[in-house]
Amino acid sequence: MSQTGLFPLHLPAVDRRLWALAWPLMLTNLTVPLLGLVDTAVLGHLDQPDYLGAVAIGANLFTLLYWTFGFMRMGTTGLAAQAYGRRDDFEQTALLVRSLVLALTIGGLLILLHQPLIRLGLWLMNPSPEVTELARDYAAIRIWSAPAVLCQYTLVGWLIGTQYPRGPMLMLIAANTLNILLDLLFVTVLGWYSNGVALATVAAEYTASGLGFWLVLRRVPAGQRLSRALLGRLADYRRILQVNRYILVRTVTLLLVLAFFTAQGARQGDVILAANAVLITFLMVISNGLDGFANAAEAMVGERVGQGDRNGFYTVCRSALRWTLWGSVLFTVMFVAAGPWLISLLTSIDSVRHTAWHYLPWLWCLPLAAMGGFLLDGIFIGATRTREMQNTMLFSALAVFLPLWWLTTGWGNHGLWFALIGLMLARAGSMAWLFLRHRQNETWFT
């Protein structure tokens, strides 16, 4: 079947395969916020708001902490996909074992250092004394999930790289189901409130991690047994960290940009802060949705790189572009047609709702502005070109976002959103330039 044109009438085999990989990952990504929503819904009906505030503060703290180590998922996916493409059974298994060793080591260190980390996080967020005490208790319980969370990242990355996307979906379904049941038991029946929410989340994380181990053990290539060779030497761990350190810098840079965006919105008043928070929620929805195609591209690109299949590599890239563009257009139409209604679902406060409506046109621009960065992230991760991901993020943040914000401070919140859209376009443009340069010089496979 012909694969020419951006939107072929008949789906080529590669499109069907990419969609088969993408839809479970999209479902998984889009339900990621569900754990937090369940916690909020259970505590939101209590008489005292302090418990809800404590969980909100604590959950944000752990989102930032764990997201910093998101490289455990992304780096594992690219390396696993390339080993899968080479049909290198030993390398697939060795990568899994070594990445899990790193995950357990980092998780153990986070537990050991949790007291200063929690104090620092609460000092930065500066909640009220009542909420601070409850949030500290919540965090002291929640930190025990660190090894499980980081192992989950590794297991999910390995399952995506070896092209079993239903595994992460099953893990998340198990975690969400157990979290809902334990929230109801611990909070509404036993009256443990915010501490109960923390315990429910820890139990859900370990359950998902245990299910992930079981799924991975069923997919480990036959004949591979735990051995000294699989554990490897220090140089093997350095190789994994070399790929991942660039993703770490890229992720921290993105976190700092979003924190700066929130802080600058807060300087303009509580209403602007709340309206921006509502609109940023939709950015997370866009990201989680389009990342399904990016995650599928990671697996298929990595496989083609492992095989040395140049034509197949570019075919996958074109297919991923088609699906990502369609998804972006769908998101844009949805926000244009139903934006005010969606905002009203998230807030009933008139001042916040009307302010968010005022800045809604920026949300219309986000899907198409962000799609290139999301897609190319997937391609670059699959090809383990993580240093270039880091450099393009640093360029976009330092040479585009900050100057645009500074030049448009007189525009108020419009200038802040203009700078964020500029960041998205800069990431897409700089990564696209590198993509084309690698294609022209035939250096994707060197």
C-alpha positions as CSV (number, residue, x, y, z in Angstrom):
1,M,0.0,0.0,0.0
2,S,1.2,3.5,-0.8
3,Q,2.6,5.5,2.1
4,T,2.9,8.7,0.2
5,G,1.1,11.8,1.4
6,L,0.4,12.9,4.9
7,F,-3.0,11.3,5.2
8,P,-3.2,8.1,3.1
9,L,-6.7,6.7,2.4
10,H,-5.7,3.2,3.4
11,L,-3.6,2.7,6.5
12,P,-0.2,1.1,5.8
13,A,0.9,-1.8,8.0
14,V,3.3,0.5,10.0
15,D,0.4,2.8,10.8
16,R,-1.7,0.0,12.1
17,R,1.2,-1.3,14.2
18,L,1.9,2.2,15.6
19,W,-1.7,2.6,16.5
20,A,-1.8,-0.8,18.2
21,L,1.1,0.3,20.3
22,A,-0.2,3.8,20.9
23,W,-3.8,3.3,22.1
24,P,-3.0,1.4,25.3
25,L,-0.2,3.9,26.1
26,M,-2.6,6.8,25.4
27,L,-5.2,5.3,27.8
28,T,-2.4,4.7,30.4
29,N,-1.2,8.3,30.1
30,L,-4.6,9.9,30.1
31,T,-5.5,8.1,33.3
32,V,-2.3,9.1,35.1
33,P,-4.0,12.0,37.0
34,L,-6.7,9.6,38.2
35,L,-4.9,8.8,41.5
36,G,-4.8,12.4,42.4
37,L,-8.4,13.0,41.4
38,V,-9.6,10.1,43.6
39,D,-7.6,11.5,46.6
40,T,-9.1,14.9,46.0
41,A,-12.7,13.6,45.7
42,V,-12.5,11.6,48.9
43,L,-11.0,14.4,51.0
44,G,-12.9,17.2,49.3
45,H,-16.1,16.1,51.1
46,L,-14.7,16.4,54.6
47,D,-15.6,19.3,56.8
48,Q,-12.0,20.5,57.2
49,P,-10.1,21.7,54.1
50,D,-6.7,21.2,55.9
51,Y,-6.5,17.5,54.9
52,L,-7.1,18.3,51.3
53,G,-4.5,21.0,51.3
54,A,-2.0,18.7,52.9
55,V,-2.5,16.0,50.3
56,A,-2.4,18.7,47.5
57,I,1.0,20.0,48.8
58,G,2.4,16.5,49.5
59,A,1.3,15.2,46.1
60,N,2.9,18.1,44.3
61,L,6.1,17.6,46.2
62,F,6.3,13.9,45.2
63,T,5.2,14.7,41.6
64,L,8.3,17.0,41.3
65,L,10.5,14.6,43.2
66,Y,9.6,11.5,41.2
67,W,9.3,13.3,37.8
68,T,12.9,14.3,38.2
69,F,13.8,10.6,37.9
70,G,11.6,10.1,34.9
71,F,14.7,9.3,32.9
72,M,14.4,5.8,34.4
73,R,11.5,5.3,32.1
74,M,12.6,7.2,29.0
75,G,16.2,6.0,28.9
76,T,15.2,2.4,29.5
77,T,12.7,2.5,26.6
78,G,15.3,3.6,24.0
79,L,18.0,1.1,25.0
80,A,15.5,-1.7,25.4
81,A,14.0,-1.0,22.0
82,Q,17.3,-1.1,20.2
83,A,18.3,-4.4,21.9
84,Y,14.8,-5.7,20.9
85,G,15.5,-4.7,17.3
86,R,18.8,-6.5,17.3
87,R,17.1,-9.5,18.9
88,D,19.8,-9.4,21.5
89,D,18.2,-11.5,24.3
90,F,21.1,-11.0,26.7
91,E,21.3,-7.3,26.3
92,Q,17.5,-6.9,26.8
93,T,17.7,-8.9,30.1
94,A,20.9,-7.2,31.2
95,L,19.5,-3.8,30.7
96,L,16.4,-4.7,32.7
97,V,18.5,-6.1,35.6
98,R,20.9,-3.2,35.7
99,S,18.2,-0.5,35.5
100,L,16.3,-2.2,38.3
101,V,19.5,-2.1,40.4
102,L,19.8,1.6,39.8
103,A,16.1,2.2,40.6
104,L,16.3,0.3,43.9
105,T,19.5,2.2,44.8
106,I,18.1,5.6,44.0
107,G,14.8,4.7,45.8
108,G,16.8,3.6,48.9
109,L,18.8,6.9,48.9
110,L,15.6,8.9,48.7
111,I,14.2,7.1,51.8
112,L,17.5,7.7,53.7
113,L,17.5,11.5,52.7
114,H,13.7,12.0,53.1
115,Q,13.8,14.3,56.1
116,P,15.9,17.1,54.5
117,L,14.1,16.6,51.2
118,I,10.7,17.0,52.8
119,R,11.8,20.0,54.8
120,L,13.2,21.7,51.7
121,G,10.0,21.0,49.7
122,L,7.7,22.3,52.4
123,W,9.8,25.4,52.9
124,L,9.6,26.2,49.2
125,M,5.8,25.7,49.1
126,N,5.3,27.6,52.3
127,P,1.8,26.3,53.3
128,S,0.1,27.3,56.6
129,P,1.3,25.8,59.8
130,E,-1.7,23.5,60.1
131,V,-1.3,22.2,56.6
132,T,2.5,21.9,57.0
133,E,2.2,19.5,59.9
134,L,-0.3,17.3,58.0
135,A,1.7,17.5,54.8
136,R,4.9,16.4,56.7
137,D,3.1,13.3,58.1
138,Y,1.7,12.5,54.6
139,A,5.2,12.8,53.0
140,A,6.8,10.7,55.7
141,I,4.5,7.9,54.7
142,R,4.5,8.5,51.0
143,I,8.3,8.5,50.7
144,W,8.3,4.7,51.3
145,S,6.9,4.3,47.8
146,A,10.1,5.6,46.2
147,P,11.6,2.2,45.3
148,A,8.3,1.0,43.9
149,V,7.8,4.1,41.8
150,L,11.3,4.0,40.3
151,C,11.0,0.3,39.6
152,Q,7.7,1.0,37.9
153,Y,9.4,3.6,35.7
154,T,12.0,1.0,34.7
155,L,9.5,-1.8,34.1
156,V,7.2,0.4,32.1
157,G,10.1,1.6,30.0
158,W,11.3,-1.9,29.3
159,L,7.8,-3.1,28.5
160,I,7.3,-0.2,26.0
161,G,10.7,-0.8,24.5
162,T,10.0,-4.5,24.0
163,Q,6.6,-3.6,22.5
164,Y,4.1,-4.8,25.1
165,P,2.1,-1.6,25.8
166,R,-0.7,-3.4,27.5
167,G,1.5,-4.1,30.4
168,P,1.7,-0.5,31.6
169,M,-2.1,-0.2,31.1
170,L,-2.7,-3.3,33.3
171,M,-0.3,-1.9,35.9
172,L,-2.2,1.4,36.1
173,I,-5.6,-0.2,36.2
174,A,-4.5,-2.3,39.2
175,A,-3.0,0.7,41.0
176,N,-6.1,2.9,40.4
177,T,-8.6,0.2,41.4
178,L,-6.7,-0.6,44.7
179,N,-6.2,3.1,45.4
180,I,-9.9,3.8,45.1
181,L,-10.9,0.9,47.4
182,L,-8.2,1.7,50.0
183,D,-9.1,5.4,50.0
184,L,-12.7,4.6,50.8
185,L,-11.6,2.2,53.5
186,F,-8.8,4.3,55.2
187,V,-10.5,7.7,54.9
188,T,-14.3,7.2,55.1
189,V,-14.4,4.0,57.2
190,L,-11.3,4.2,59.5
191,G,-11.0,8.0,59.6
192,W,-7.2,8.1,58.8
193,Y,-7.7,11.1,56.5
194,S,-4.5,12.4,54.8
195,N,-2.4,9.7,56.3
196,G,-4.9,7.1,55.0
197,V,-4.5,8.6,51.5
198,A,-0.8,8.3,51.7
199,L,-1.0,4.7,52.8
200,A,-3.4,3.9,50.0
201,T,-1.1,5.4,47.5
202,V,1.9,3.5,48.8
203,A,0.0,0.2,48.7
204,A,-1.2,1.0,45.1
205,E,2.4,1.8,43.9
206,Y,3.8,-1.5,45.3
207,T,0.9,-3.4,43.8
208,A,1.5,-1.9,40.4
209,S,5.2,-2.6,40.7
210,G,4.6,-6.2,41.7
211,L,2.3,-6.7,38.8
212,G,5.0,-5.2,36.5
213,F,7.6,-7.6,37.8
214,W,5.2,-10.5,37.0
215,L,4.5,-9.3,33.5
216,V,8.2,-8.7,32.8
217,L,9.2,-12.1,34.1
218,R,6.8,-13.6,31.5
219,R,8.5,-11.7,28.7
220,V,12.1,-12.1,29.6
221,P,13.7,-14.0,26.7
222,A,14.0,-17.8,27.3
223,G,17.2,-19.1,28.7
224,Q,18.2,-15.9,30.6
225,R,18.9,-16.5,34.3
226,L,20.2,-14.1,36.9
227,S,24.0,-14.2,36.8
228,R,27.1,-12.1,37.5
229,A,27.3,-11.3,33.8
230,L,23.7,-9.8,33.8
231,L,24.5,-7.7,36.8
232,G,27.5,-6.3,34.8
233,R,30.3,-4.1,35.8
234,L,30.6,-0.4,36.8
235,A,31.2,0.6,33.1
236,D,27.8,-0.9,32.2
237,Y,26.0,1.3,34.7
238,R,28.0,4.3,33.5
239,R,26.6,3.7,30.0
240,I,23.0,3.7,31.3
241,L,23.7,6.9,33.3
242,Q,25.3,8.6,30.4
243,V,22.1,8.2,28.4
244,N,20.0,9.2,31.3
245,R,21.9,12.2,32.6
246,Y,20.9,14.3,29.6
247,I,17.3,13.4,30.1
248,L,17.6,14.4,33.8
249,V,18.9,17.9,32.8
250,R,16.2,18.2,30.2
251,T,13.5,17.2,32.7
252,V,14.8,19.5,35.4
253,T,14.9,22.4,32.9
254,L,11.3,21.8,31.9
255,L,10.2,21.6,35.6
256,L,12.0,24.9,36.3
257,V,10.2,26.6,33.4
258,L,6.8,25.4,34.6
259,A,7.7,26.5,38.2
260,F,8.7,29.9,36.8
261,F,5.5,30.1,34.8
262,T,3.5,29.4,38.0
263,A,5.5,31.9,40.1
264,Q,5.1,34.7,37.6
265,G,1.3,34.0,37.4
266,A,1.1,34.1,41.2
267,R,2.8,37.6,41.2
268,Q,-0.2,38.8,39.1
269,G,-2.7,37.7,41.8
270,D,-4.6,34.7,43.1
271,V,-7.2,34.8,40.3
272,I,-4.5,34.7,37.5
273,L,-2.7,32.0,39.4
274,A,-5.9,29.9,39.6
275,A,-6.9,30.5,36.0
276,N,-3.4,29.5,34.7
277,A,-3.6,26.4,36.9
278,V,-6.9,25.4,35.2
279,L,-5.4,26.0,31.7
280,I,-2.2,24.2,32.5
281,T,-4.3,21.2,33.5
282,F,-5.4,20.9,29.9
283,L,-1.7,21.1,28.8
284,M,-1.2,18.0,30.9
285,V,-4.1,16.3,29.1
286,I,-2.6,17.3,25.7
287,S,0.8,16.0,26.8
288,N,-0.5,12.7,28.1
289,G,-2.6,12.1,25.0
290,L,0.0,12.9,22.4
291,D,2.7,11.1,24.4
292,G,0.9,7.9,23.4
293,F,2.1,8.3,19.9
294,A,5.5,9.5,21.1
295,N,5.9,6.4,23.3
296,A,5.0,4.1,20.4
297,A,7.5,6.0,18.2
298,E,10.2,5.4,20.9
299,A,9.6,1.6,20.7
300,M,9.4,1.4,16.9
301,V,12.3,3.9,16.2
302,G,14.5,2.1,18.7
303,E,13.7,-1.2,17.0
304,R,14.6,0.2,13.6
305,V,17.8,1.7,14.9
306,G,18.7,-1.7,16.5
307,Q,18.1,-3.4,13.1
308,G,20.0,-0.7,11.1
309,D,16.8,-0.3,9.0
310,R,17.1,3.2,7.6
311,N,14.0,3.1,5.3
312,G,12.0,1.6,8.1
313,F,13.2,4.3,10.5
314,Y,11.9,7.1,8.2
315,T,8.6,5.2,7.6
316,V,7.9,5.1,11.3
317,C,8.7,8.8,11.6
318,R,6.2,9.7,8.9
319,S,3.6,7.4,10.4
320,A,4.1,9.0,13.9
321,L,3.8,12.4,12.4
322,R,0.5,11.6,10.7
323,W,-1.1,10.3,13.9
324,T,0.3,13.1,16.1
325,L,-1.0,15.7,13.7
326,W,-4.4,14.2,13.7
327,G,-4.4,14.1,17.5
328,S,-3.3,17.7,17.7
329,V,-6.1,18.8,15.4
330,L,-8.6,16.9,17.4
331,F,-7.5,18.5,20.6
332,T,-7.6,21.9,19.0
333,V,-11.2,21.4,17.7
334,M,-12.2,20.1,21.1
335,F,-10.8,23.2,22.9
336,V,-12.3,25.6,20.4
337,A,-15.7,24.0,20.5
338,A,-16.0,23.1,24.2
339,G,-13.3,25.2,26.0
340,P,-15.6,27.3,28.1
341,W,-17.6,24.2,29.1
342,L,-14.4,22.3,30.0
343,I,-13.2,25.2,32.1
344,S,-16.5,25.3,33.9
345,L,-16.2,21.7,34.8
346,L,-12.9,22.4,36.7
347,T,-14.0,25.6,38.5
348,S,-17.3,27.1,39.7
349,I,-15.6,30.3,40.9
350,D,-16.9,33.1,38.6
351,S,-13.8,35.3,38.7
352,V,-11.4,32.3,37.9
353,R,-13.7,31.0,35.2
354,H,-14.1,34.3,33.4
355,T,-10.3,34.9,33.6
356,A,-9.6,31.5,32.2
357,W,-12.1,32.2,29.4
358,H,-10.2,35.4,28.6
359,Y,-6.9,33.5,28.1
360,L,-8.6,30.5,26.3
361,P,-7.2,31.4,22.8
362,W,-3.7,30.5,24.1
363,L,-5.0,27.0,24.8
364,W,-6.2,26.7,21.2
365,C,-2.6,27.2,20.1
366,L,-1.1,24.7,22.4
367,P,-1.8,21.4,20.7
368,L,-0.2,22.3,17.4
369,A,2.6,24.3,19.0
370,A,3.5,21.4,21.3
371,M,3.1,18.4,19.0
372,G,6.5,18.7,17.3
373,G,8.3,18.6,20.6
374,F,6.4,15.7,21.9
375,L,6.8,13.6,18.7
376,L,10.5,14.4,18.3
377,D,11.1,13.6,22.0
378,G,9.9,10.1,21.1
379,I,12.1,9.8,18.1
380,F,15.2,11.1,19.8
381,I,14.6,8.8,22.8
382,G,14.2,5.8,20.6
383,A,17.5,6.7,18.8
384,T,19.1,7.4,22.3
385,R,20.0,11.0,21.1
386,T,19.4,12.2,24.6
387,R,22.2,14.8,24.6
388,E,20.5,16.6,21.8
389,M,17.2,16.6,23.7
390,Q,19.0,18.3,26.6
391,N,20.6,20.9,24.4
392,T,17.4,21.8,22.5
393,M,15.5,22.2,25.8
394,L,18.3,24.4,27.3
395,F,18.3,26.5,24.1
396,S,14.5,26.8,24.1
397,A,14.3,27.8,27.8
398,L,17.3,30.2,28.0
399,A,17.4,31.7,24.5
400,V,13.7,31.8,23.7
401,F,11.4,31.5,26.7
402,L,13.1,33.8,29.1
403,P,13.9,36.6,26.5
404,L,10.3,36.4,25.2
405,W,8.9,36.7,28.8
406,W,11.2,39.6,29.6
407,L,10.3,41.5,26.3
408,T,6.6,41.0,26.9
409,T,6.3,41.7,30.6
410,G,4.1,44.7,29.7
411,W,1.5,42.3,28.2
412,G,0.9,40.8,31.7
413,N,-0.4,37.2,31.6
414,H,-0.6,37.3,27.8
415,G,3.1,37.7,27.7
416,L,3.6,34.7,29.9
417,W,1.5,32.5,27.7
418,F,3.2,33.9,24.6
419,A,6.6,32.9,26.0
420,L,5.3,29.4,26.8
421,I,4.1,29.0,23.2
422,G,7.5,30.3,22.1
423,L,9.2,27.6,24.1
424,M,7.1,24.9,22.5
425,L,7.8,26.1,19.0
426,A,11.5,26.5,19.7
427,R,11.7,23.0,20.9
428,A,10.0,21.7,17.8
429,G,12.0,23.9,15.5
430,S,15.4,23.1,16.9
431,M,14.8,19.4,17.1
432,A,13.4,19.3,13.6
433,W,16.5,21.1,12.4
434,L,18.7,18.4,14.0
435,F,16.4,15.7,12.6
436,L,16.9,17.0,9.1
437,R,20.6,17.5,9.6
438,H,21.0,13.9,10.7
439,R,19.0,12.7,7.7
440,Q,21.0,14.8,5.2
441,N,24.3,13.6,6.7
442,E,23.1,10.0,7.3
443,T,24.2,10.1,10.9
444,W,21.1,8.7,12.6
445,F,22.8,5.3,12.7
446,T,26.3,6.3,13.6
